[in-house]
Amino acid sequence: MRSTTSFNGSTMNHQTFILVGIPGMQERNSWMAFPLCLLYLLTLFGNLTILFVIKTEQSLHEPMYLFLSILACSDLGLSLSTMPTMLGVYWFDAREISFTACITQMFFIHLFQWTESGILMAMAVDRLIAIQNPLRYTLLLPNTRIGKIGLAILARAVCICFPTPFLIKRLPFCRSNILSHSYCLHQDIVHLACADTTINMFYGLTVVICTLGLDAVIIFVSYILILKTVLSIASREERSRALNTCVSHVCAILIFYVPMIGISAVHRFGRHLSLIVHMMMANIYIAVPPVLNPIVYSVKTQQIRLRIIKMFQQKNIRS
C-alpha cells in the first residue's frame, strides 16, 4: 500500500485508500445513494441545458453568458470527477480506491475548484466593466478575449495543481489508510502521512492565498467599485437595473464560498461534532454548488429563463 509500515524490519507500501460513507453506519450508505444520484442528474441536466441554450441562442453570445458557459463546464467537470467514487461508496459500498486513482481524482477536484474561483473573479470584473462602460462593453470584452481569459484561468489552475500529486507521492503512509470522505482531497491524504508534511502544508496554504484569497479580494474590490458607480447613477430605475444584473453572480459567489467556509470551520472548530455532520458538510461542499448554479442563473437571468421556457414550449408543441 502507499504507506510505509515497519513489520519485522520490512517495509510495506499501501496501494489503496479506503473511502468513507456514513461514519459508523456503513450498512446505511444506501440512504445517501438516491439523494446523491438525484443531485448528479440535476447537475448534468441543468448545466447541459445552460450550455445548449447559450450555444443555440445568438443573442446570448455576450461576455456575461460566455463566462456562464465556462462556469457550467467547470461545474460539470467537478461533478464528473467526484461522481464515480461517491456513488460507488453509497450505492455499491465500493470503498477501496487505488493510490493512483485517488491522487488523480484529487488533482481534478482541485483543478476545477481553482478554475471556478478564477471564473467567478473574471465574472466580477465583467460586471464592473458592463456597469462602468456599458457603451464600450462588447468592445472591451470581445468573444475572442473571453476565450483567452478562460484558457488563462484553466492554465493557472493546471499550473497550481500540477505539483500536488508529486508532493503526495514522495510521502510515506504508515498510519491508517482510511480517508475522511467519499472522495480524495489533498489535505485529507496529507493527514495520513507519517513523515514531515511541512512542504505540503505550506504549498497548500500558499495556493489558497494566491488563488481563493486573491480572487476574493478582486471580487470584493470589483463590487465596491460597482456600488460606487451604481450610487452615482441619478435614475432609481437605472440603479435597480444595474444591480439586478449582479444578483445571479452574487448568488454564485455565495454558493461557492459559503460551503467552503462551512466545511473549513467544521474541520477546524467542530471536532466535537458528530462525524455525520462532517460527512453531510463534505457532501454539500462538493455536490450542491454545481446543481445550484444553473438553477440560480435560470431563475434570476431573464434572457436564459425565457429561452428555456421557449425551448420546452416548442418541444410540447411538437409532441
For each residue, the residues with C-beta under 8 A, 3 or more apart:
1: 12 13 14 15 16 99 173 177
2: 13 14 15 16 17 99 173 177
3: 12 13 14 172 173 174 175 177 192 194
4: 11 12 13 172 173 174 194
5: 11 12 14 174
6: 9 10 11 174
7: 10 11 12
8:
9: 6
10: 6 7
11: 4 5 6 7
12: 1 3 4 5 7
13: 1 2 3 4 172
14: 1 2 3 5 17 99 173 177
15: 1 2 98 99
16: 1 2 96 97 98 99 177
17: 2 14 96 97 98 99 102 177 178 179 184 189 192
18: 95 96 97 177 178 179
19: 85 88 89 95 96 97 179 181 182 183 184
20: 23 89 95 178 179 180 181 182 279
21: 26 29 32 89 90 93 95 182 279
22: 25 26 28 29 31 32 276 279
23: 20 275 276 278 279
24: 275
25: 22 28 29
26: 21 22 29 93 95
27:
28: 22 25 31
29: 21 22 25 26 32 33 89 90 91 93
30: 33 34 90 91
31: 22 28 34
32: 21 22 29 35 36 90 283
33: 29 30 36 37 87 90 91
34: 30 31 37 38
35: 32 38 39
36: 32 33 39 40 86 87 90 283 287
37: 33 34 40 41 87 91
38: 34 35 41 42
39: 35 36 42 43 287 288 291
40: 36 37 43 44 79 83 87 287
41: 37 38 44 45
42: 38 39 45 46 291
43: 39 40 46 47 75 76 79 287 290 291 294
44: 40 41 47 48 76 79
45: 41 42 48 49
46: 42 43 49 50 291 293 294 295 298
47: 43 44 50 51 72 73 75 76 79 290 293 294
48: 44 45 51 52 72 76
49: 45 46 52 53 294 298 308
50: 46 47 53 54 68 69 72 294 297 298 304
51: 47 48 54 55 69 72 73
52: 48 49 55 56 311
53: 49 50 56 57 60 304 307 308 311
54: 50 51 57 60 61 65 66 68 69 304
55: 51 52 69
56: 52 53
57: 53 54 60 61 303 307
58: 61
59: 62 303
60: 53 54 57 65 303 304 307
61: 54 57 58 65 66 143
62: 59 65 66 138
63: 66 67 126 130 137 138 141 143 146
64: 67 68 123 126 127 130 245
65: 54 60 61 62 68 69 303 304
66: 54 61 62 63 69 70 143 146 147 150
67: 63 64 70 71 119 122 123 126 146 150
68: 50 54 64 65 71 72 123 297 304
69: 50 51 54 55 65 66 72 73
70: 66 67 73 74 119 150 153
71: 67 68 74 75 116 119 120 123 252 293
72: 47 48 50 51 68 69 75 76 293 294
73: 47 51 69 70 76 77
74: 70 71 77 78 112 115 116 119
75: 43 47 71 72 78 79 112 116 289 290 293 294
76: 43 44 47 48 72 73 79 80 290
77: 73 74 80 81 108 111 112 115
78: 74 75 81 82 108 109 112 113 116 286 290
79: 40 43 44 47 75 76 82 83 287 290
80: 76 77 83
81: 77 78 105 108 109 112 183
82: 78 79 85 86 105 109 183 286 287
83: 40 79 80 86 87
84: 87 88
85: 19 82 88 89 94 97 105 182 183 184
86: 36 82 83 89 90 182 183 283 286 287
87: 33 36 37 40 83 84 90 91 92
88: 19 84 85 91 92 94 95
89: 19 20 21 29 85 86 92 93 94 95 182
90: 21 29 30 32 33 36 86 87 182
91: 29 30 33 37 87 88
92: 87 88 89
93: 21 26 29 89
94: 85 88 89
95: 18 19 20 21 26 88 89
96: 16 17 18 19
97: 16 17 18 19 85 101 102 105 184
98: 15 16 17 101 102
99: 1 2 14 15 16 17 102 103
100: 103 104
101: 97 98 104 105
102: 17 97 98 99 105 106 179 184 189
103: 99 100 106 107 164 165 168 169 184 189
104: 100 101 107 108 165
105: 81 82 85 97 101 102 108 109 183 184
106: 102 103 109 110 164 165 168 184 185 186 189
107: 103 104 110 111 161 164 165
108: 77 78 81 104 105 111 112
109: 78 81 82 105 106 112 113 183 184 185 286
110: 106 107 113 114 157 160 161 164 185 186
111: 77 107 108 114 115 157 158 161
112: 74 75 77 78 81 108 109 115 116 157
113: 78 109 110 116 117
114: 110 111 117 118 156 157 160 161 207 211 212
115: 74 77 111 112 118 119 153 154 157
116: 71 74 75 78 112 113 119 120 256
117: 113 114 120 121 211 212 215 256
118: 114 115 121 122 153 156 157 211 215
119: 67 70 71 74 115 116 122 123 150 153
120: 71 116 117 123 124 215 219 249 252 253 256
121: 117 118 124 125 214 215 218 219
122: 67 118 119 125 126 149 150 153
123: 64 67 68 71 119 120 126 127 249 252
124: 120 121 127 128 218 219 222 223 249 253
125: 121 122 128 129 218 222
126: 63 64 67 122 123 129 130 141
127: 64 123 124 130 131 222 226 245 246 249
128: 124 125 131 132 222 223 225 226 229
129: 125 126 132 133 137 140 141
130: 63 64 126 127 133 134 137 245
131: 127 128 134 226 229 230 242 245 246
132: 128 129 225 226 229
133: 129 130 136 137 140
134: 130 131 137
135:
136: 133 139 140
137: 63 129 130 133 134 140 141
138: 62 63 141 142
139: 136 142
140: 129 133 136 137
141: 63 126 129 137 138 145 146
142: 138 139 145 146
143: 61 63 66 146 147
144: 147 148
145: 141 142 148 149
146: 63 66 67 141 142 143 149 150
147: 66 143 144 150 151
148: 144 145 151 152
149: 122 145 146 152 153
150: 66 67 70 119 122 146 147 153 154
151: 147 148 154 155
152: 148 149 155 156
153: 70 115 118 119 122 149 150 156 157
154: 115 150 151 157 158
155: 151 152 158 159
156: 114 118 152 153 159 160 211
157: 110 111 112 114 115 118 153 154 160 161
158: 111 154 155 161 162
159: 155 156 162
160: 110 114 156 157 207 210 211
161: 107 110 111 114 157 158 164
162: 158 159 165
163: 166 167 203
164: 103 106 107 110 161 167 168 186 203
165: 103 104 106 107 162 168 169
166: 163 169 170
167: 163 164 170 171 199 200 203
168: 103 106 164 165 171 186 189 190 200
169: 103 165 166
170: 166 167
171: 167 168 190 193 195 197 200
172: 3 4 13 193 194 195
173: 1 2 3 4 14 177 192 193 194
174: 3 4 5 6 194
175: 3 192 193 194
176: 192
177: 1 2 3 14 16 17 18 173 192
178: 17 18 20 192
179: 17 18 19 20 102 184 188 189 192
180: 20 188 191 278 282
181: 19 20 184 185 188 279 282
182: 19 20 21 85 86 89 90 282 283
183: 19 81 82 85 86 105 109 286
184: 17 19 85 97 102 103 105 106 109 179 181 188 189
185: 106 109 110 181 188 189
186: 106 110 164 168 189 190 200 204
187: 190 191 204
188: 179 180 181 184 185 191 192
189: 17 102 103 106 168 179 184 185 186 192 193
190: 168 171 186 187 193 197 200 201 204
191: 180 187 188
192: 3 17 173 175 176 177 178 179 188 189
193: 171 172 173 175 189 190 197 200
194: 3 4 172 173 174 175
195: 171 172
196: 199
197: 171 190 193 200 201
198: 201 202
199: 167 196 202 203
200: 167 168 171 186 190 193 197 203 204
201: 190 197 198 204 205
202: 198 199 205 206
203: 163 164 167 199 200 206 207
204: 186 187 190 200 201 207 208
205: 201 202 208 209
206: 202 203 209 210
207: 114 160 203 204 210 211
208: 204 205 211 212 213
209: 205 206 212 213 214
210: 160 206 207 213 214
211: 114 117 118 156 160 207 208 214 215
212: 114 117 208 209 215 216 260
213: 208 209 210 216 217
214: 121 209 210 211 217 218
215: 117 118 120 121 211 212 218 219
216: 212 213 219 220 257
217: 213 214 220 221
218: 121 124 125 214 215 221 222
219: 120 121 124 215 216 222 223 253
220: 216 217 223 224
221: 217 218 224 225
222: 124 125 127 128 218 219 225 226
223: 124 128 219 220 226 227 246 250
224: 220 221 227 228
225: 128 132 221 222 228 229
226: 127 128 131 132 222 223 229 230 242 246
227: 223 224 230 231
228: 224 225 231 232
229: 128 131 132 225 226 232 233 242
230: 131 226 227 233 239 242 243
231: 227 228 239
232: 228 229
233: 229 230 238 239 242
234: 238
235: 238 239
236: 239 240
237: 240 241
238: 233 234 235 241 242
239: 230 231 233 235 236 242 243
240: 236 237 243 244
241: 237 238 244 245
242: 131 226 229 230 233 238 239 245 246
243: 230 239 240 246 247
244: 240 241 247
245: 64 127 130 131 241 242
246: 127 131 223 226 242 243 249 250
247: 243 244 250 251 300
248: 251 252 296 297 300 301
249: 120 123 124 127 246 252 253
250: 223 246 247 253 254
251: 247 248 254 255 296 300
252: 71 120 123 248 249 255 256 293 296 297
253: 120 124 219 249 250 256 257
254: 250 251 257 258
255: 251 252 258 259 288 289 292 293 296
256: 116 117 120 252 253 259 260 289
257: 216 253 254 260 261
258: 254 255 261 262
259: 255 256 262 263 281 284 285 288 289
260: 212 256 257 263 264 285
261: 257 258 264 265
262: 258 259 265 266 281 284 285
263: 259 260 266 267 281 282 284 285
264: 260 261 267 268
265: 261 262 268 269 270
266: 262 263 269 270 273 277 278 281
267: 263 264 270 278
268: 264 265
269: 265 266
270: 265 266 267 273 277 278
271:
272:
273: 266 270 277 278
274: 277 278
275: 23 24 278 279
276: 22 23 279 280
277: 266 270 273 274 280 281
278: 23 180 266 267 270 273 274 275 281 282
279: 20 21 22 23 181 275 276 282 283
280: 276 277 283 284
281: 259 262 263 266 277 278 284 285
282: 180 181 182 263 278 279 285 286
283: 32 36 86 182 279 280 286 287 288
284: 259 262 263 280 281 287 288
285: 259 260 262 263 281 282 288 289
286: 78 82 86 109 183 282 283
287: 36 39 40 43 79 82 86 283 284 290 291
288: 39 255 259 283 284 285 291 292
289: 75 255 256 259 285 292 293
290: 43 47 75 76 78 79 287 293
291: 39 42 43 46 287 288 294 295
292: 255 288 289 295 296
293: 46 47 71 72 75 252 255 289 290 296 297
294: 43 46 47 49 50 72 75 291 297 298
295: 46 291 292 298 299
296: 248 251 252 255 292 293 299 300
297: 50 68 248 252 293 294 300 301 304
298: 46 49 50 294 295 301 304 305 308
299: 295 296 305
300: 247 248 251 296 297 305
301: 248 297 298 304 305
302: 305 306
303: 57 59 60 65 306 307
304: 50 53 54 60 65 68 297 298 301 307 308
305: 298 299 300 301 302 308 309
306: 302 303 309 310
307: 53 57 60 303 304 310 311
308: 49 53 298 304 305 311 312
309: 305 306 312 313
310: 306 307 313 314
311: 52 53 307 308 314 315
312: 308 309 315 316
313: 309 310 316 317
314: 310 311 317 318
315: 311 312 318 319
316: 312 313 319
317: 313 314
318: 314 315
319: 315 316
